Amino acid sequence: MGVFKLRRVPSQPNEANRPWGLAWRSSIWFSTLVVGFGVCTDLIVYSVVIPVLPFRLEGLGYTGVSALVGYILFAYSGGLVISTPPIVMLCERYNTRQMPFVLGMLFLIGSQVLLMEAPTYWVMCLARIIQGVSSSVVWVVGLALLCENVPEEVVGRQLGLAMSGLSLGILVGPPVGGGLYNAFGYRGPFIFGIIISVIDLIGRLLIIERKDALLWGVDTAASQGKDVEQPPAGSDEKKEKRVETDDTQKDAQIRASQEPDDAGPSRADGQVDVPKSNTEGAQETQTAAELHEAGKKRISVFRVVGQLGRSPRALTAFIITIAYGLVYASQEPTIPLHLQAQWGYDSTKVGLVFIASVVPTLISSPIAGWLADKCGAEWVTAPMLILSIPWWLIVIINGHVALFIVAFAIQSLFTAGALAPITAELAAVARTFDEIGYAHVYGAFNLAYGVGSAVGPLIGGQIYDHTSRGWLAVCVLAAGLVLISAVLGFIYTGETSLLKRILPFLGRRKMNGNA
């Protein structure tokens, strides 16, 4: 077991180099706001074209529009899936979050310009592939950054708040896209998306990662969400701590040394270094966090999926994520056409229907995340999915449009409420593996969601176009997948699943009955 000595390297000057607004730029709530707004921006850009593309393609003389829209949405998901492994690898190898976060937004802005000016169908697909790459950055890097910046005991709550950006983006995107398309033409929705993206970019440039805040004595992930102020890095006093490199003791020793969790390969003034071992003075200096991360940063996302696949909890979370992406993506190219065929709705009215369906999810995600922290993910995931199943079937009824809107809203309320506990569940599972970091596990989550959202539009579009009652078939398929997810969540989700909690109770009742 190697023993290392920590010493504080004074910086020259000290306070002059301190980042302005350090406290609020590295705070839990600013991190949550930036990541949540990033998720919101991603979904706005994704969904702003949903009510627009079918009518745009029809105006250009295309037929079989539902299938064509499905392929465009598939291109987005394809870019998301393909880009996830290299993003995870680079993110963990260089132990940085902000830089890829910023680059992802620049890609998003460029893709919107490309899609806005696309002269042909294949260029539109290319632009959506680039948007998928940007989306991968948000879901991998953003969620990992948030988990690293907040205390473990409130991860579910903060993830739930950030995930509400998903609902807000879907809420804003379709109606704004439809309205701007009718008012200003095809470029209107994209100009709106670019403006939102620039605002998002400013937030990403301002955020300070925990590893950088720790250099100035601010620990954003301190217990109970309170920043722990330590003497600044430029102090002349020398502190020495013994850091044991045994895997079972690294986390505790790293916190004691006040080192960042994800130190990068470069050195900043005032950084706490771990010099060479007492017995091996010729080695290069390492930070304590680099020792902690050494086993994580070389593992590939596919190996992560393989390792997590051996965990029933993680595998269940991935299956639910795939189902979630598939059922919603299968409806995206079909809902505008169903509303047009059944009630004669144009793009503006289709957008208003999306508003009614998404508003309840703004409440369900934060509450579900909070409940997951307090009670456990098992008490939220399966019940939410079970409660959504009847409403997936009620939307089939071709009655009054008010019934459709109410059923669609309640269905979204419960189904979206299951996603925040799933992200918290994956964070909990990641902490049980020595080699797996948050970027790894959310990269795997991104792959699962990408697979579902990639095949969903293709399945939905093909079913709707090639069956006599396409909408009925799409909804029955969705209800079946949600039911399977609910059963798996009941059996496996949580450290102690609902099934494991109920079986002893049923056994006691049976024994009492026999007595």
C-alpha positions as CSV (number, residue, x, y, z in Angstrom):
1,M,0.0,0.0,0.0
2,G,1.6,3.2,-1.1
3,V,1.7,6.3,1.2
4,F,1.6,9.8,-0.3
5,K,2.1,13.2,1.3
6,L,-0.1,16.1,0.4
7,R,1.3,19.6,0.5
8,R,-0.3,22.9,-0.5
9,V,1.5,24.8,-3.2
10,P,1.1,28.5,-2.7
11,S,0.0,30.6,-5.6
12,Q,1.3,34.0,-6.6
13,P,-0.9,36.1,-6.3
14,N,-3.7,34.5,-4.2
15,E,-7.0,36.4,-4.2
16,A,-6.3,38.1,-7.5
17,N,-6.7,34.8,-9.3
18,R,-9.9,33.9,-7.5
19,P,-12.8,33.5,-10.0
20,W,-15.4,36.2,-9.6
21,G,-18.8,35.0,-8.4
22,L,-17.2,31.7,-7.3
23,A,-19.8,31.0,-4.6
24,W,-22.8,31.3,-6.9
25,R,-21.2,30.0,-10.1
26,S,-20.2,26.7,-8.4
27,S,-23.4,26.5,-6.2
28,I,-25.7,23.5,-6.3
29,W,-28.6,25.6,-7.5
30,F,-26.7,27.3,-10.3
31,S,-25.4,23.9,-11.5
32,T,-29.0,22.5,-11.4
33,L,-30.2,25.6,-13.3
34,V,-27.5,25.3,-16.0
35,V,-28.0,21.6,-16.6
36,G,-31.8,21.9,-16.4
37,F,-31.8,24.7,-18.9
38,G,-29.4,22.7,-21.1
39,V,-31.9,19.8,-21.1
40,C,-34.7,22.3,-21.8
41,T,-32.8,23.8,-24.7
42,D,-32.0,20.4,-26.1
43,L,-35.7,19.5,-26.1
44,I,-36.8,22.8,-27.5
45,V,-34.5,22.4,-30.5
46,Y,-35.6,18.8,-30.8
47,S,-39.3,19.4,-30.6
48,V,-39.7,22.8,-32.2
49,V,-39.8,21.1,-35.6
50,I,-42.2,18.3,-34.7
51,P,-45.4,20.2,-35.7
52,V,-43.5,21.9,-38.6
53,L,-41.7,19.1,-40.4
54,P,-44.8,17.2,-41.7
55,F,-46.3,20.3,-43.2
56,R,-43.0,21.5,-44.5
57,L,-42.4,18.2,-46.3
58,E,-45.9,18.2,-47.7
59,G,-45.4,21.7,-49.0
60,L,-42.2,20.5,-50.8
61,G,-44.2,17.8,-52.5
62,Y,-43.2,14.8,-50.6
63,T,-45.5,11.8,-49.9
64,G,-45.4,9.3,-47.1
65,V,-44.6,12.2,-44.8
66,S,-45.0,10.2,-41.6
67,A,-42.2,7.8,-42.5
68,L,-40.0,10.7,-43.8
69,V,-40.4,12.5,-40.5
70,G,-39.6,9.2,-38.7
71,Y,-36.3,9.0,-40.6
72,I,-35.4,12.6,-39.7
73,L,-36.0,11.8,-36.0
74,F,-34.1,8.6,-36.4
75,A,-31.1,10.6,-37.8
76,Y,-31.1,12.6,-34.5
77,S,-31.1,9.5,-32.4
78,G,-28.5,7.9,-34.5
79,G,-26.2,10.8,-34.0
80,L,-26.9,10.6,-30.2
81,V,-26.1,6.9,-30.0
82,I,-22.9,7.0,-32.2
83,S,-21.4,10.0,-30.4
84,T,-22.0,8.7,-26.9
85,P,-19.0,6.3,-26.6
86,P,-16.3,8.9,-27.7
87,I,-17.9,11.6,-25.6
88,V,-17.8,9.4,-22.5
89,M,-14.2,8.3,-23.3
90,L,-12.9,11.8,-23.7
91,C,-14.9,13.2,-20.8
92,E,-13.5,10.6,-18.4
93,R,-10.0,10.5,-19.9
94,Y,-9.4,14.2,-19.5
95,N,-11.6,14.6,-16.4
96,T,-13.4,17.7,-17.7
97,R,-17.0,18.7,-17.9
98,Q,-17.3,22.3,-18.9
99,M,-15.3,22.2,-22.1
100,P,-17.4,19.5,-23.8
101,F,-20.5,21.1,-22.4
102,V,-19.6,24.4,-24.2
103,L,-18.5,22.6,-27.4
104,G,-21.8,20.7,-27.5
105,M,-23.7,23.9,-27.6
106,L,-21.6,25.3,-30.4
107,F,-22.4,22.2,-32.4
108,L,-26.1,22.7,-31.6
109,I,-26.1,26.3,-32.9
110,G,-24.4,25.2,-36.1
111,S,-26.8,22.3,-36.7
112,Q,-29.8,24.7,-36.4
113,V,-28.3,27.0,-39.0
114,L,-27.7,24.0,-41.3
115,L,-31.2,22.7,-40.9
116,M,-32.7,26.1,-41.4
117,E,-30.9,26.5,-44.7
118,A,-31.1,22.8,-45.8
119,P,-31.8,22.7,-49.6
120,T,-32.4,18.9,-49.7
121,Y,-33.8,16.1,-47.5
122,W,-30.4,14.5,-46.9
123,V,-29.0,17.8,-45.6
124,M,-31.9,18.0,-43.1
125,C,-31.0,14.5,-41.9
126,L,-27.3,15.5,-41.6
127,A,-28.3,18.5,-39.5
128,R,-30.3,16.3,-37.2
129,I,-27.4,13.9,-36.7
130,I,-25.3,16.9,-35.5
131,Q,-28.1,17.9,-33.2
132,G,-28.0,14.3,-31.8
133,V,-24.3,14.7,-31.0
134,S,-25.0,17.9,-29.1
135,S,-27.8,16.2,-27.2
136,S,-25.5,13.4,-26.2
137,V,-23.2,16.0,-24.5
138,V,-26.1,17.3,-22.4
139,W,-27.3,13.9,-21.2
140,V,-23.8,12.5,-20.5
141,V,-21.7,15.5,-19.4
142,G,-24.5,17.6,-18.0
143,L,-26.0,14.9,-15.7
144,A,-22.5,13.8,-14.6
145,L,-21.5,17.4,-13.8
146,L,-24.7,17.7,-11.7
147,C,-24.1,14.5,-9.8
148,E,-20.6,15.6,-9.0
149,N,-21.6,19.1,-7.8
150,V,-24.4,18.1,-5.4
151,P,-24.4,16.1,-2.1
152,E,-25.3,12.5,-2.5
153,E,-28.4,12.8,-0.3
154,V,-30.1,15.2,-2.6
155,V,-29.1,13.8,-6.0
156,G,-32.6,12.6,-6.7
157,R,-34.1,16.0,-6.0
158,Q,-31.7,18.0,-8.1
159,L,-31.9,15.5,-10.9
160,G,-35.7,15.7,-10.8
161,L,-35.5,19.5,-11.0
162,A,-33.1,19.3,-13.9
163,M,-35.2,16.7,-15.7
164,S,-38.2,19.0,-15.5
165,G,-36.3,20.9,-18.3
166,L,-37.2,18.0,-20.5
167,S,-40.9,18.6,-19.9
168,L,-40.5,22.4,-20.2
169,G,-38.7,22.0,-23.5
170,I,-41.4,19.8,-25.0
171,L,-43.9,22.2,-23.6
172,V,-42.4,25.3,-25.3
173,G,-41.0,23.7,-28.5
174,P,-44.1,22.5,-30.4
175,P,-46.5,25.4,-29.8
176,V,-43.8,28.0,-30.4
177,G,-42.6,26.1,-33.5
178,G,-46.1,25.9,-34.9
179,G,-46.9,29.6,-34.2
180,L,-43.6,30.9,-35.5
181,Y,-44.0,28.7,-38.6
182,N,-47.4,30.2,-39.4
183,A,-46.3,33.8,-38.6
184,F,-42.8,33.9,-40.1
185,G,-42.4,30.8,-42.2
186,Y,-39.9,28.0,-42.0
187,R,-37.0,30.0,-40.5
188,G,-39.0,31.4,-37.6
189,P,-38.7,28.3,-35.3
190,F,-35.0,28.0,-35.9
191,I,-34.2,31.6,-35.1
192,F,-36.0,31.2,-31.8
193,G,-34.0,28.0,-31.1
194,I,-30.7,29.8,-31.9
195,I,-31.6,32.6,-29.4
196,I,-32.3,30.1,-26.7
197,S,-29.1,28.3,-27.4
198,V,-27.0,31.5,-27.1
199,I,-28.5,32.1,-23.6
200,D,-27.7,28.5,-22.7
201,L,-24.1,28.9,-23.9
202,I,-23.7,31.9,-21.5
203,G,-24.7,29.7,-18.6
204,R,-22.3,26.9,-19.6
205,L,-19.4,29.4,-19.9
206,L,-20.2,30.7,-16.3
207,I,-20.5,27.4,-14.5
208,I,-17.6,26.3,-12.3
209,E,-16.9,22.6,-11.8
210,R,-16.5,21.2,-8.3
211,K,-12.9,20.2,-8.9
212,D,-12.1,23.9,-9.7
213,A,-14.1,25.3,-6.8
214,L,-12.2,23.0,-4.4
215,L,-9.0,24.7,-5.4
216,W,-10.4,27.8,-3.6
217,G,-11.7,25.9,-0.6
218,V,-15.4,25.6,-1.7
219,D,-16.9,22.1,-1.7
220,T,-20.3,22.2,-3.4
221,A,-20.9,18.5,-2.6
222,A,-20.5,18.8,1.1
223,S,-23.0,17.0,3.2
224,Q,-26.5,18.6,3.5
225,G,-25.9,20.8,0.5
226,K,-23.7,23.3,2.4
227,D,-20.5,24.7,0.9
228,V,-17.5,24.0,3.1
229,E,-15.1,26.9,3.2
230,Q,-11.4,26.1,3.6
231,P,-8.4,28.3,3.7
232,P,-7.6,29.6,0.2
233,A,-5.1,27.7,-2.0
234,G,-2.6,30.5,-1.7
235,S,-2.2,30.2,2.1
236,D,1.4,29.8,3.3
237,E,0.6,27.1,5.9
238,K,1.5,23.6,4.9
239,K,-0.8,20.7,5.6
240,E,0.1,17.1,5.3
241,K,-2.3,14.2,5.1
242,R,-1.6,10.6,4.5
243,V,-3.6,9.2,1.6
244,E,-3.9,5.4,1.4
245,T,-4.4,4.2,-2.2
246,D,-6.4,1.1,-1.2
247,D,-9.7,1.2,-3.3
248,T,-11.9,0.7,-0.3
249,Q,-10.5,3.9,1.4
250,K,-10.0,6.3,-1.5
251,D,-13.2,8.2,-1.3
252,A,-12.9,9.0,2.4
253,Q,-9.2,10.0,2.1
254,I,-9.9,12.2,-0.9
255,R,-12.5,14.1,0.9
256,A,-10.1,14.5,3.8
257,S,-7.5,15.9,1.5
258,Q,-9.9,18.5,0.1
259,E,-9.0,17.4,-3.5
260,P,-11.4,17.7,-6.4
261,D,-13.0,14.5,-7.6
262,D,-12.2,15.0,-11.2
263,A,-8.9,16.8,-11.5
264,G,-7.6,17.3,-15.0
265,P,-4.2,16.6,-16.4
266,S,-3.1,20.2,-16.2
267,R,-2.1,22.2,-13.0
268,A,-3.5,25.4,-11.9
269,D,-1.9,27.8,-9.4
270,G,-2.7,26.9,-5.8
271,Q,-3.6,23.2,-6.6
272,V,-3.1,20.6,-3.9
273,D,-0.6,18.1,-5.3
274,V,0.2,14.6,-4.2
275,P,4.0,14.4,-4.6
276,K,5.9,11.2,-5.4
277,S,5.7,8.3,-3.0
278,N,8.2,8.4,-0.2
279,T,9.9,5.3,-1.7
280,E,9.6,6.4,-5.3
281,G,10.7,10.0,-5.5
282,A,11.2,10.0,-9.3
283,Q,7.6,9.6,-10.3
284,E,5.5,12.6,-11.5
285,T,3.2,14.3,-9.0
286,Q,-0.5,13.3,-9.0
287,T,-3.6,14.8,-7.4
288,A,-5.5,12.6,-5.0
289,A,-8.5,12.8,-7.4
290,E,-6.4,11.4,-10.2
291,L,-5.5,8.4,-8.0
292,H,-9.3,8.0,-7.4
293,E,-10.1,8.3,-11.1
294,A,-7.2,6.2,-12.4
295,G,-9.3,3.0,-12.6
296,K,-12.3,4.8,-14.2
297,K,-11.1,6.8,-17.1
298,R,-9.8,4.0,-19.4
299,I,-13.0,1.8,-19.3
300,S,-15.1,2.0,-22.5
301,V,-18.9,2.8,-22.4
302,F,-19.5,-0.7,-23.9
303,R,-17.7,-2.3,-21.1
304,V,-19.7,-0.2,-18.7
305,V,-22.9,-1.5,-20.3
306,G,-21.6,-5.0,-19.9
307,Q,-20.7,-4.5,-16.3
308,L,-24.0,-2.8,-15.5
309,G,-25.9,-5.4,-17.5
310,R,-24.9,-7.9,-14.7
311,S,-26.8,-5.8,-12.2
312,P,-30.6,-6.4,-12.3
313,R,-31.2,-2.9,-11.0
314,A,-29.1,-1.3,-13.7
315,L,-30.5,-3.6,-16.4
316,T,-34.1,-2.8,-15.4
317,A,-33.3,1.0,-15.5
318,F,-31.9,0.6,-19.0
319,I,-34.9,-1.4,-20.2
320,I,-37.3,1.2,-18.8
321,T,-35.2,4.0,-20.4
322,I,-35.4,2.2,-23.8
323,A,-39.1,1.8,-23.4
324,Y,-39.6,5.4,-22.4
325,G,-37.7,6.7,-25.5
326,L,-39.5,4.3,-27.8
327,V,-43.1,5.0,-26.7
328,Y,-42.7,8.8,-26.9
329,A,-40.7,8.8,-30.1
330,S,-43.2,6.5,-31.8
331,Q,-45.9,9.1,-31.2
332,E,-43.9,12.2,-32.3
333,P,-44.4,11.7,-36.1
334,T,-48.0,10.3,-35.6
335,I,-49.7,12.7,-33.2
336,P,-49.7,15.7,-35.6
337,L,-51.2,13.5,-38.4
338,H,-53.7,11.9,-36.0
339,L,-54.9,15.3,-34.8
340,Q,-55.1,16.6,-38.4
341,A,-57.0,13.5,-39.6
342,Q,-59.4,13.3,-36.7
343,W,-60.1,16.9,-35.8
344,G,-58.6,18.9,-38.7
345,Y,-55.9,20.5,-36.6
346,D,-53.1,22.6,-38.1
347,S,-49.6,23.0,-36.7
348,T,-50.6,25.7,-34.3
349,K,-53.4,23.7,-32.7
350,V,-51.1,20.6,-32.6
351,G,-48.7,22.7,-30.6
352,L,-51.4,23.7,-28.1
353,V,-52.3,20.1,-27.5
354,F,-48.6,19.5,-26.6
355,I,-48.9,22.3,-24.1
356,A,-51.8,20.7,-22.3
357,S,-50.0,17.4,-22.2
358,V,-46.7,18.6,-20.9
359,V,-47.7,21.1,-18.2
360,P,-48.4,18.4,-15.6
361,T,-45.0,16.8,-16.1
362,L,-43.3,20.1,-14.9
363,I,-44.7,19.0,-11.4
364,S,-44.2,15.3,-11.6
365,S,-40.5,15.2,-12.3
366,P,-39.3,17.3,-9.3
367,I,-41.8,15.6,-7.0
368,A,-40.8,12.1,-8.2
369,G,-37.1,13.0,-7.7
370,W,-37.8,14.2,-4.2
371,L,-39.7,11.1,-3.3
372,A,-36.9,8.9,-4.7
373,D,-34.5,10.6,-2.2
374,K,-36.9,10.2,0.7
375,C,-38.5,6.8,0.1
376,G,-36.4,5.1,-2.6
377,A,-36.8,4.8,-6.4
378,E,-38.8,1.6,-6.0
379,W,-41.7,3.4,-4.4
380,V,-42.0,5.8,-7.3
381,T,-41.0,4.1,-10.6
382,A,-43.4,1.1,-10.8
383,P,-46.4,2.9,-9.3
384,M,-46.0,5.8,-11.8
385,L,-45.8,3.4,-14.8
386,I,-48.8,1.4,-13.6
387,L,-50.9,4.5,-13.2
388,S,-50.1,5.6,-16.7
389,I,-51.2,2.5,-18.5
390,P,-55.0,3.1,-18.6
391,W,-54.4,6.6,-20.1
392,W,-52.3,5.2,-22.9
393,L,-55.4,3.2,-23.9
394,I,-57.9,6.0,-23.4
395,V,-56.2,8.2,-26.0
396,I,-57.3,5.7,-28.6
397,I,-60.9,6.8,-28.2
398,N,-62.0,8.9,-31.1
399,G,-64.5,11.0,-29.2
400,H,-64.3,14.6,-28.2
401,V,-60.9,16.3,-28.4
402,A,-61.1,17.3,-24.8
403,L,-61.0,13.7,-23.7
404,F,-57.9,13.1,-25.8
405,I,-56.2,16.1,-24.3
406,V,-57.0,15.2,-20.7
407,A,-55.9,11.6,-21.2
408,F,-52.8,12.6,-23.0
409,A,-51.9,15.0,-20.2
410,I,-52.4,12.4,-17.4
411,Q,-50.5,9.8,-19.4
412,S,-47.6,12.1,-19.7
413,L,-47.8,13.1,-16.0
414,F,-47.3,9.5,-14.7
415,T,-44.9,8.3,-17.5
416,A,-42.5,11.3,-17.2
417,G,-42.6,10.9,-13.4
418,A,-40.8,7.6,-13.7
419,L,-37.7,9.1,-15.4
420,A,-36.3,11.1,-12.6
421,P,-36.2,8.1,-10.2
422,I,-34.5,6.1,-12.9
423,T,-31.6,8.6,-13.3
424,A,-31.2,8.7,-9.5
425,E,-31.3,4.9,-9.5
426,L,-28.4,4.8,-12.0
427,A,-26.4,7.2,-9.9
428,A,-26.9,4.9,-6.9
429,V,-25.8,1.9,-8.9
430,A,-22.7,3.7,-10.2
431,R,-21.5,4.3,-6.7
432,T,-21.4,0.5,-6.1
433,F,-18.8,0.0,-8.9
434,D,-15.2,1.1,-8.3
435,E,-14.4,1.6,-12.1
436,I,-17.6,3.4,-13.1
437,G,-18.0,7.1,-12.9
438,Y,-21.1,9.3,-13.4
439,A,-20.2,10.1,-17.0
440,H,-19.9,6.3,-17.7
441,V,-23.3,5.5,-16.3
442,Y,-25.1,8.4,-18.0
443,G,-23.3,7.5,-21.2
444,A,-24.9,4.0,-20.9
445,F,-28.2,5.7,-20.0
446,N,-27.8,7.9,-23.1
447,L,-27.2,4.8,-25.3
448,A,-30.4,3.2,-23.9
449,Y,-32.5,6.3,-24.5
450,G,-30.9,6.8,-27.9
451,V,-31.8,3.2,-29.0
452,G,-35.4,3.7,-28.0
453,S,-35.8,7.2,-29.5
454,A,-34.0,5.9,-32.7
455,V,-36.3,3.0,-33.4
456,G,-39.4,4.7,-32.0
457,P,-40.1,7.1,-34.9
458,L,-39.4,4.4,-37.5
459,I,-41.8,2.0,-35.8
460,G,-44.5,4.6,-35.2
461,G,-44.3,6.1,-38.7
462,Q,-44.4,2.7,-40.4
463,I,-47.2,1.4,-38.3
464,Y,-49.3,4.5,-38.8
465,D,-48.7,4.5,-42.6
466,H,-49.2,0.8,-43.2
467,T,-52.1,-0.3,-40.9
468,S,-55.7,0.5,-41.3
469,R,-55.9,1.7,-37.7
470,G,-52.4,3.0,-37.2
471,W,-53.1,5.2,-34.1
472,L,-54.7,2.3,-32.3
473,A,-51.7,0.1,-33.0
474,V,-49.2,2.7,-31.9
475,C,-51.0,3.2,-28.6
476,V,-51.4,-0.5,-27.8
477,L,-47.7,-1.1,-28.5
478,A,-46.9,1.8,-26.1
479,A,-49.2,0.5,-23.4
480,G,-47.6,-3.0,-23.6
481,L,-44.1,-1.7,-23.3
482,V,-45.1,0.4,-20.3
483,L,-46.7,-2.6,-18.7
484,I,-43.5,-4.7,-19.1
485,S,-41.5,-1.8,-17.7
486,A,-43.8,-1.6,-14.7
487,V,-43.5,-5.3,-13.9
488,L,-39.7,-5.1,-14.1
489,G,-39.6,-2.0,-11.9
490,F,-41.8,-3.8,-9.4
491,I,-39.4,-6.8,-9.2
492,Y,-35.9,-5.2,-9.5
493,T,-35.9,-1.4,-8.9
494,G,-34.3,-0.2,-5.7
495,E,-31.9,-1.6,-3.2
496,T,-34.9,-3.5,-1.7
497,S,-37.5,-3.9,-4.5
498,L,-41.3,-3.7,-3.9
499,L,-41.5,-7.4,-4.5
500,K,-38.9,-8.2,-1.8
501,R,-40.8,-5.9,0.5
502,I,-44.2,-7.5,-0.2
503,L,-43.1,-11.2,-0.1
504,P,-42.3,-11.3,3.7
505,F,-45.6,-9.5,4.4
506,L,-47.6,-12.0,2.3
507,G,-45.7,-14.9,4.0
508,R,-46.6,-13.6,7.5
509,R,-50.3,-13.3,6.5
510,K,-50.3,-16.8,5.1
511,M,-48.8,-18.1,8.4
512,N,-51.3,-16.2,10.4
513,G,-54.1,-17.5,8.2
514,N,-52.9,-21.1,8.7
515,A,-52.7,-20.6,12.4
